[in-house]
Amino acid sequence: MLLRKISNVRIPQRNSIRSVIRKYNNINFEDIPEVSPGKIKKTFNINGLSFEEGYTCFISKCIICKNVKDETKSTPKLYINKNTGMFMCDSCSHCGQWDQFLAHLVMLKSKKIKKKLTFENDFQKFEKYSEILNEVTNQTIVLNSLDENELTNILSKFRLPVISQTAIESLDIRINNKNTLLYFPLENVESRVVGYRTVRSNNLTETIIPDIECGGVLTARLSRSKDTALLVPTIRDFLILINKKINASIVCLPDGVRTLSQYVLPSLERFKKIILWMGSDSVSWDSARHFAHKLGEKRCSLIKPSILLPHIQPEEDFSSVINTAQPVWHKSITTFGSLRADVLSDLQNIDKVQGIKWKRYPTLNKILKGHRRGELTILTGPTGSGKTTFISDYSLDLLMQGVNTLWGSFEIRNARLAKTMLQQMAGFSLEDNLDKFDEMADKFEHLPLYFMTFHGQQSIKVVMEAVEHAAYVHDIAHVIIDNVQFMMGTSEDQRHMDRFLRQDAIVAAFRSFATRKNCHVTLIIHPRKEKDDEMLTTSSIFGGAKASQEADNVLIIQDKRLSSMNGKKYLQTCCRLPKTDIRVT
Ligand SMILES: Nc1ncnc2c1ncn2[C@@H]1O[C@H](COP(=O)(O)OP(=O)(O)OP(=O)(O)O)[C@@H](O)[C@H]1O
């Protein structure tokens, strides 16, 4: 089973890319105005290679295509993500990490390479999906080869809005021979098909082929030239809008509100203004704001959640709806105007703004109301009391509702944790039903679940780098660290520092991350040794009072079975909400 891992590759932070560019150009970045719509983009130079700063990427001429035989006609562009340093060229389909790219640049300059650069060997080609795409192309019929009636029947079978023939032509939609799956092409910056968004006839579910790293978007060629893009999450919304006279390029994201892969960002680099219309529930509203942050807030506007998506409320006058879009970025964000949509959304979605409800822990919903982005939860309990087992089930419950999750399991191996979660998802003994393993494993594999590959002691700095990277690249909404003790460090210089003060510093670091990235963080912390007959309290966890204020929710597994006859094991919440004891299932 494929475990999506966040390899602990060194993630060059944006400043390291900027510091390299500054070094080669001795310019002060502060002089470069952030790229704002319509402004000429600043260009600078490294080793003779000129870069311009885009909204989400640094853009340069591709040094790899230059070395690849079949040079394309247009000057192929290399896009370097400003946050992760990942680079990609849509022309020669190479991609890789910033360190590799920089190493080649330096070698280019030093002329050490006598023979042609060996990019093909060093950089992976993200065309590894070409066989999947060829398979789709071979097994499907192009819709615009059918006559009007056949076309109308097919679209009605998929309960999709009827669209004009010209729109069909510009979309190159395909259908499989069994007439059960529609394929909408996802194109990259070079307008090459790099994937498909599919709609299934029986349940209208939409998925992407080959997978969430697909770097393409669905746009109608007939509106491609516009400077403004209107991003929508589903095919149905897209088809309704492309039929309307809207002064924007309609773009359907490859993976809806779930995630916005960094490979997609270059395809949206050309738009000076981006309007996001993601939907009305709190998950969609959170995603809209998260995506706007990723796309560059200065060019993004949001349509407020009170306006229902076109496929829910089709008869809207869309042009006036689009004019109501609120810019995300405000010079003085304290003005109520920029907060108005949030407040209204909270009032309208009061049940959702309380967060995502657990399906397996109804009592927890009563007390915590739900699981909310941007909060910090601490879980503690005696050794062997079931902290990992409980949080594994607690996080699985949220995962199955689409909460992108990153696990940092420093104590037990990822495979053992995955086995526990798979078992909890199955709900029956997999050992005794091995014939059902593949079915459950395939279902589990589609969950938005990522694992850090750290084990044993790790410095908080290295862990934080990986967490920040994952939050950006995989739009993580929930990070779990099991457990904090593994970041307490063993080096001499830390040993003298009081253990609890070190721990408080780690809690403070994750507190700041949770707020900045609007991501929920759950930290498992081992408590101070207490006498068996004593209850654990918040002072069993935190060194100072300040740290105990950092947490929004504190959960304690109290296990009194050993210290008293009718002792029980239960979960106690002692946080901003009143103290309450609930039974651990
Ligand atoms: N609710 C439960 N019902 C039955 N067994 C459980 C339950 N919770 C945990 N266990 C078992 O108890 C053992 C310890 O569980 P777990 O590792 O989750 O505890 P822990 O508190 O995380 O331990 P540690 O403090 O060492 O990290 C495991 O073998 C697990 O399968």
Ligand as a Chemical Component Dictionary entry (heavy atoms), coordinates in Angstrom:
data_LIG
# 
_chem_comp.id                   LIG 
_chem_comp.type                 NON-POLYMER 
_chem_comp.pdbx_formal_charge   0 
_chem_comp.three_letter_code    LIG 
# 
loop_
_chem_comp_atom.comp_id 
_chem_comp_atom.atom_id 
_chem_comp_atom.alt_atom_id 
_chem_comp_atom.type_symbol 
_chem_comp_atom.charge 
_chem_comp_atom.model_Cartn_x 
_chem_comp_atom.model_Cartn_y 
_chem_comp_atom.model_Cartn_z 
_chem_comp_atom.pdbx_ordinal 
LIG N1  N1  N 0 -9.407 1.384  23.611 1  
LIG C1  C1  C 0 -8.544 0.337  23.584 2  
LIG N2  N2  N 0 -9.008 -0.921 23.638 3  
LIG C2  C2  C 0 -8.154 -1.956 23.620 4  
LIG N3  N3  N 0 -6.819 -1.877 23.559 5  
LIG C3  C3  C 0 -6.311 -0.639 23.508 6  
LIG C4  C4  C 0 -7.115 0.536  23.501 7  
LIG N4  N4  N 0 -6.299 1.611  23.426 8  
LIG C5  C5  C 0 -5.047 1.145  23.384 9  
LIG N5  N5  N 0 -5.042 -0.205 23.421 10 
LIG C6  C6  C 0 -3.845 -1.068 23.408 11 
LIG O1  O1  O 0 -2.991 -0.637 24.461 12 
LIG C7  C7  C 0 -1.621 -0.661 24.006 13 
LIG C8  C8  C 0 -1.012 0.749  24.157 14 
LIG O2  O2  O 0 -1.746 1.634  23.302 15 
LIG P1  P1  P 0 -1.038 2.964  22.774 16 
LIG O3  O3  O 0 0.287  2.654  22.182 17 
LIG O4  O4  O 0 -2.029 3.684  21.942 18 
LIG O5  O5  O 0 -0.804 3.744  24.171 19 
LIG P2  P2  P 0 0.050  5.052  24.351 20 
LIG O6  O6  O 0 -0.506 5.803  25.488 21 
LIG O7  O7  O 0 0.201  5.762  23.060 22 
LIG O8  O8  O 0 1.445  4.406  24.756 23 
LIG P3  P3  P 0 2.787  5.231  24.922 24 
LIG O9  O9  O 0 2.620  6.068  26.136 25 
LIG O10 O10 O 0 3.843  4.186  25.042 26 
LIG O11 O11 O 0 2.929  6.047  23.675 27 
LIG C9  C9  C 0 -1.629 -1.046 22.527 28 
LIG O12 O12 O 0 -1.301 -2.417 22.406 29 
LIG C10 C10 C 0 -3.061 -0.838 22.098 30 
LIG O13 O13 O 0 -3.460 -1.774 21.114 31 
# 
loop_
_chem_comp_bond.comp_id 
_chem_comp_bond.atom_id_1 
_chem_comp_bond.atom_id_2 
_chem_comp_bond.value_order 
_chem_comp_bond.pdbx_ordinal 
LIG N1  C1  SING 1  
LIG C1  N2  SING 2  
LIG C1  C4  DOUB 3  
LIG N2  C2  DOUB 4  
LIG C2  N3  SING 5  
LIG N3  C3  DOUB 6  
LIG C3  C4  SING 7  
LIG C3  N5  SING 8  
LIG C4  N4  SING 9  
LIG N4  C5  DOUB 10 
LIG C5  N5  SING 11 
LIG N5  C6  SING 12 
LIG C6  O1  SING 13 
LIG C6  C10 SING 14 
LIG O1  C7  SING 15 
LIG C7  C8  SING 16 
LIG C7  C9  SING 17 
LIG C8  O2  SING 18 
LIG O2  P1  SING 19 
LIG P1  O3  DOUB 20 
LIG P1  O4  SING 21 
LIG P1  O5  SING 22 
LIG O5  P2  SING 23 
LIG P2  O6  DOUB 24 
LIG P2  O7  SING 25 
LIG P2  O8  SING 26 
LIG O8  P3  SING 27 
LIG P3  O9  DOUB 28 
LIG P3  O10 SING 29 
LIG P3  O11 SING 30 
LIG C9  O12 SING 31 
LIG C9  C10 SING 32 
LIG C10 O13 SING 33 
# 
